[in-house]
Amino acid sequence: MRPVLQLALDFVDLPRALQVAEEGVAGGADWLEAGTPLIKSEGLEAIRALKARWPDRVIVADMKTMDAGRAEVECAAKAGARVVGVLGGASDATLKECMEAARHYGAEIVVDMIQVPDVVARSKEVEAFGANYIGVHLAIDEQMQGKTPWETLREVAEAVSIPVAVAGGVNSETAALALEAGASIVVVGGAITKSADATAATKAVKQAMETGTAVKSEYFVRATGPDLREMLMRVSAANVSDALHRSGDIPGMRPLTPGAKMVGPAFTVRTAPGDWAKPVEAIDMANPGDVLVIDAGGILPACWGELATHSAIQMKLAGVVIYGAARDTSDIRALGFPLFSTLISPTAAEAKGFGEIGVPIRVEGVAVSPGDWIIGDDDGVCVIPKDKAVEYTNRAMDVLEKENRLRAEILAGSTLSRVGYLQRWEKK
């Protein structure tokens, strides 16, 4: 079949879904999918509304049916769905009921293989049952961990003779790769629905599909590990805090230099209040790009100053975070070095050498271990645990992308209350 671009409308508000669909169709989207969140929120009316507005487009109902197959396929088909999505993890009996109902009501079945243990074997089985399409689907939480669907897609495409759809983080940089790996249907959600200009985003994906060449995208790309610093430089501490479920920030940390941005793995120091020996020694031990995180007890006097800052710059450190005091602030500000502290004082103590380097510390109740990722900007400092760094960097990017869409809607004449549908979703 001719390669198809399927736009997944995974919203919970029908007006926004219809608006993005309008932009997506203008950009060349072939099929329109009423996503599972949309169907759960708006019911079958979402399918009816899409079919009424675009009667010439294939409407896909992502029902994710797990049971009561005949009833759910019948409802979706009667509402206007041409393709109905069911789960590969459902029983054989349910899948066969879905396919029989689809034939009766003039619809087709795509079997979604999300979280199926053996995708290839199950794909062969459901093809034999009469499935029309196989859906290779990488769960969003796995996308956030930097995983990709390409290997599984290739294996399935080689194993079955029916068309295969792929979903899970596809964008203009990877749409051509999806086709090369064997997909006939490229399902794109966030790379279009979270874009400030969904028409332009759709055109970019279509261009990649038609030319077989990746189209560079600033957003909707995901970190895999080596690119963590680059990705975190794109987001804000506020984005990271949202991604960490409104947590992760170190209370009271303020930037010395407005506009300074700091990203890097933590190199930790514990020192006695005002004792500047261990912080200065740690400068020579840290790697370029590290952020020095100093626990000085959160009290005076200062354990850091201008000369230490010059040393940190010489060693190419990314910044310094001090639970305690710094001094020589005008000189440090002139250097533009990212320094965050809870206190400022002109007075320093002596270099006595009390403390430890490279050990877990706790700053204002927030645990910081060596290698945790630190991000700091005008809003303050956030800590991402190293074992979750890839996942929560990607979740922070997801937050930023969603905000870009909301900002565009506000600038087009709306307000935050309206674009957030606040009254509708208030707890009664």
N, C-alpha and C positions, 0 to 999 in steps of 0.2 A: 504494500500500500504506500501511497505518497506520504512522506513524513508529515506528521501532524503536531502542531503546537497546541497543547491543552493548558488553558489558564485555570489554575486551582484557586477558587475564591473561598479561602478559609477564614471568613469573617464571622462575626456573631451579629452583625447588623446588616439587614438587607439593603437599605439605601446606599451604604458605602460599597457593598458588593456590586450593586448595579452601576454605580459611578465608575468603579475600577473596570468592570466588564466593558463599559462604554469605551473607555480609553484603550483597553486591551484589544477590542475588536477593531478599533481605528488603527491600531498598530499591526494587525494581521493575525490575531489569535484565531485558530480554527475551531477548536472545541471549547466549550465553557463548562466548568465543573462547579456544581453546587457542593462545596466542601462539607465534610462532616460537621464542623462547628456551626456552619450556616444552617444546615438542615436541623440540627439539634436545637438551635436558637429560634429559627423562623418556621420550622416545619416544612411541609411539602409546598407551601406557598412560595418558597424560594425557587423551587424547580419551575412552578407555574409562571412566576414572574420572568425568569430567564427565557423560557420558551416563548412567552407572549411578546417579549421585546425583540428576541432574535430567533424567529421561527425557522430561519435557514441554517442555523448553527446546530451542531450536535450538542445536546445537553447531557452531561454526565452527572449522575447522582451518586456521590460517594457515600453510600449507605453504610458501608462496613458491616454488612449483615453477617451475623453469627448464628442466628436461629430464626425460626419462622420465615424461612426463605421465600416461600410462595407469596405470602401476604405482603412482605416488604417490597419485593420486585413488582408485584401488581400495583401497589400504591405509587411507586416511583414512576413506573411506565405510564400509568394513567395521568399522572401529573405533567408528563411531557418529556421524561428522560428517555433518550435513545440508548444510553449505556448505563448500566447499574453496577456499582462496585460492591463485591462481597469479599469476605475474608477467606484466604486459603486455609486458615486454621479451623474453619467450621467443619462440621461432620460431613462425610460423604453424602449422607441423606439430605442435609440442608443444601449443599451445593447442587445436587441433582434436582432438587425442588426449584431452586433459583433458575436453573437453565431451562427447565420445562416451562416455568411461568414466563420467562423471557420469550421463548418461542411463541407462546400463546398470545402474548400481548405485543409482539412486534418489537421487542427490545433485544439488547445484547448484554452479555455478562463479561466484566473484567474481574479477574480473581486477583485480589491484592495479597501479595506474599509477605507482607510486613510481619516480622518475628516468626516466620515459619522456619523450623529447624533445618530442614533439607529442602531448599527452594527448588532445586533442579528436579528432584524426584517428585515433589508435589506438583510442579508445573506439568510434568508428563501425565500425571494422574488426572488432573482437571482438564487437560486438553482432551483426553480420552472420554471424559464425561460430557464434553461438548462446549467447553468455554470458548468464548470468542477472542479474548485477549488475556495475557498474563501481565500483572503489574509488579515490577520489581521496585520495592518501596523501602527506602532507608528512613527509619524513624528520626524525627527531629532531634530527639535527645542524643542519638548516635551521631547525627551531623555535628552537633555541638562538641562532640569528642574528637572531631576531625576525621571521621570515617567517610568512605565513599562507596557508591553502589556499583562501580564499573566492572569489577571482577565477576560479581554475581550476575550482572547483566549479560556479560559475554557468555557465560556458561549456560544461562537459560536460553538466550537467543540461538545458540547452537543446538540445544536439546529439543526445541519445539518448532513446529511449523506455522503456528499462529502468531499474529503480531504481538510484540512485547512493548509495554509502556514502562518508562522509568520515572520515578519521582524521588525527590530527596536532595534538596540543595542545588538543583540544576540552575545555571545562570548563563549569561551570554559568553562567558569564558569556557563553559563546559558543555554547551548544547551540541556543538559539533562532535565532541568526544562521545556524547551519548549515542548519536547516530552511528558513529564509527564502531561503537561497541555492540551494536545490533538493535537499538531501539527503533521502533517505528512511530511511537508516540512519545513526545517529550513533554512531561508534565512540569510546569513551572508555576510556583506560587510566590514566595516572598520576593524573589528578584524582580517581580512585576508589581505585586500588590503592595509592597512597602516602598516602592519608588515614588519620588515626588512627581514624576512624569511617567505614568504607566504606559502611555502610548510610545514614548521614546524607548522605554525599557523593552517593550514587546518587539518593537522594530529591531532592536539590537539582537535579541534572541533569534528572531526570524532570519536576520542577516547571517548570523553564525550558522544556522541550520542550512541555509541555501548555498552558502559559499564554502562550508566546511572549514571555516577559519574562525578562531576564537576572537571575540570582540571584548576588548579590555573593559573591566568594570571596577569602579572605585569601591563599590559596596557589594554585598551579597557574596563575598568570597570568605572562606573560613580558614582559620589558622590550623596548622598541623603540628607545630612545635618549633621548628627553627625560625619561623617568622613571627614569634610572639611579640617581640619588641616593636616591630613595624606595625602590627595590628593594634597593639595597645596605644601606640602613638596617635592612632586615628580616633580613639574614643576618649571620653572624659572620666574623671573620677566618679561623677554622678552616674554615668552609664554603668560603670562597674558596680557601684553600690546597688543600683536597681537590679543588675544581673545576679548579685549576691543576696537577693531577697531583702533589700533595704538594710544591708549590714556591711561589715568589712572595713568601715572607716575607723581611723584612730581619732577619737574625740580631742578637740582642742588644737590639732596641728594646723598651723597657719603658714602660708608661704611668705618668705622674706621678700622675694622679688615678684611683683605682680606680672602675670603672663608667662612665668617660667613653667615648663612642662618637664616632668621627671618620670622615667620608666626604666625599670631594671630589676634584676634579682637581688634579694636582700643579702647583705653581708653584715652580720649582727655583732654588736658589742654591748657588754654590760660593764658599767663603770660606777665608781663611787661618785656622789654628787660633786660636780665641779672638777673632778680628777680627769685631766685631759690626756694622760699618757696612753691609755689603751685606745681611745679614739684615733689618736695620731698614729700609733703603731699599726692600727688596722688599715689605714690608708695604703700602706706599703704592701699589705697582704691581700687586699681585695683585687679582683680582676677588673680590667677596663669594662665599663658599662654597668658595674654593680652600683647599688644604692646602699650607702652606709646607714644602718639603723641603730641608733645609740640609745640605750636605756640608762639614763643618768638619774633615775629616781623621780623625775618630774619636779625637781626643786632647784633652787639656786645653789651655788654660783654657776657661771658659764663654763662649759667644757669644750667650746669650739670658737674659733675666731678667724681673722683674715688669713693668717699664715697657714693654718690648717686647710683653708679653702684653696689657697694657691697650690698646696701639695695635692689636694684632691683633683684639681684641674690638670696638674702635671701627670697624674696617674689615670686620667680619663675616666673618673668616676661619673656616674649619671646624676648623682645628687646625694643629699644627706638629710636624714630625718632624726631629730633629737627630741627625746622625751626628757626635757630639761631646757637649759638656756644656752643661747649663742650670744656673741658680742661682735663688735666691729661691723655692725650691720650696714652702715652706709658704704663701706669698702666692699663688702660682699655683694651688696646690691649692684654696685657699679660693675662688678665682674660678671653679673648676669647668671651666677651659679644657682641652680635650684637647691635651696635650703629651706627646710621646714622645721619649726620648733614650737614648743608650747610656751617658752619663756624667752625673754631678752634681758640681759644684764650687762653692765660695763665691767663687772668684777669676775675674775677667774680665780680658781683655786690653784693648788700646786700639782705638779706631775708626779704622783706617788706610785702609780702603776697598779692600783687595786682594780680588780675586775677580770673579765674573761672575754675572749674573742671567738666568734663562730659557734655560739651556743644558742639554743632557743631562749627567747626572752618574751616578756609580756609587757605591753605598753598600753596603759590605761585600760587594762582588761582584755586587750586584743593580743592574741598569740602571734608571734612572728618567729619563723624558723629560717635558718639559712637556706637560700634558694627560693623562698616565697617571692612572688612577683609584687612589686611596689609600683603604684601609680600615684602621682601627685600633680595637682594643678591649683588654680585659684580657689577651688572649693575645699581643698584639703588633701588628705592621703588615705588611700585604700590599700588593703593587703589581700592578695589572691593566693590561697594555699598552693604550693607548687604541684601537688598531685591533682589539682583541679584547674591548673593554669590554662590549658588549651580550651577546656569546656567553657570556663567562665569568661575567657577572652572572646570566644565566639558568641556567648550570650550577651555580652556587652555590645558587640557589633549589632546583634539583633535588636537590642534596645535602641541604638542609634538609628538604625534603618527605619524602625517603626516611627520614631520621632520625626524623621525627615518627611514621611508621608503626612503626618498630622500637621506639621508646620506648614506644608504646602496648602493644605485644606484651610488652615486658619488665614494664611496670607491671601487666599482666594476670596475671603470675605466672611469666614465663619469665626467661631470662638472655641476655646478649649472645652467649655461646657457642652457645646453642641457636637463637636467632633468626637467627644468621649461618651456621648449619649448618657450623661451622668444621671439624669432623673430616671431614665428607664431602668438603669442597673442599680439604683439605690436600694439598700436593704429595707424592706418594709416591716 
